[in-house]
Amino acid sequence: MPDIYISGVPFTALGHRDGGFARAPGLFAFSRRDLNGVHTVLHFEMAAMISQRACVSHPRWAWALTQGMDSLLIHMFGKPAATPEAWEFDTVAWHPQAQITFLDVDLSEPGPEPDIVASVTAATAGRIGGG
């Protein structure tokens, strides 16, 4: 059973350069494993194909490396996830400058999807920037 959860969803940790092996749609996070063993999320994204997004050509790749990125957390769609009552369960910390992107829509700043922005912001309140 995985020991990494983001909002109750289980993630598997890979080396930060191993995204090419995840040839499926799903969620991924650039992360840094801290000395206490906790992963700090630097960037969180939903992708139609993880292998095509979680790579050196990603716009946040260089920044994540400067923040100590050494892990790629993945959750491929089709893998069982938690029930709604477990959505608040996290075993990660959030970097104050972490960004959340769903299918190329940046939810860190209000934009064309205000209802989604509001719901994700509410769901992550106290996590991003608060650890």
Beta strands, then each sheet from edge to edge (+ up, - down):
strand 1: 4-6
strand 2: 9-15
strand 3: 26-33
strand 4: 39-47
strand 5: 71-76
strand 6: 92-102
strand 7: 105-106
sheet 1: 1+ 2- 5+ 3- 4+ 6+ 7-
end
